[in-house]
Amino acid sequence: MEKIYTRTGDGGATTLFDGTRIAKSDPRVDAYGEVDEANAAVGQARAAGLDEDLDRMLAQIQRDLFALGSRLADPAERIAGRVTKVALGPDDVTRLEGWIDACAEELQPLRRFILPGGSPAAASLHLARTVCRRAERRMVALGVLEVEFLAYMNRLSDLLFVLARVVNRRAGVAESEW
């Protein structure tokens, strides 16, 4: 039986992909931890039940977030050059923009701010959006990132907002304006 625990983190430190030991309170650990939380929040939204087209988008986003978290845990870029599934770049940002544009065609223009909520799936997407924004702030605080990483997180939070609106519209749930 494989054991999930290693006991190497019991003292408050963790190991990055390059073998460096750092405190679990390090800004880098905080940043990839927030990306991991965003990934879990996206998974929660998927579990709330979505149309197949939206679920496919979010499944790809979860893979992207895994790649991004891996890159954040790899300051020496030991895996970046040899593991293609951790690549994240301008094309991924463009993909998100295409999804935003396509989904926005289903929606009425916003006249006011809306309160997060609605159907359970939409509420989960709104929560995922806020976790995504927090992860973006942690990445900015880290300060050593590729611009595509920040652009990706910025677009992702926009997409999650649009998806929450689409889910509510498809479910026949009215948006509550502020």
PyMOL commands that set and color helices and strands:
alter all, ss='L'
color gray80, all
select helices_A, chain A and resi 27-47+52-72+84-86+90-104+120-142+147-171
alter helices_A, ss='H'
color red, helices_A
select strands_A, chain A and resi 13-15+21-23
alter strands_A, ss='S'
color yellow, strands_A
deselect
rebuild
show_as cartoon
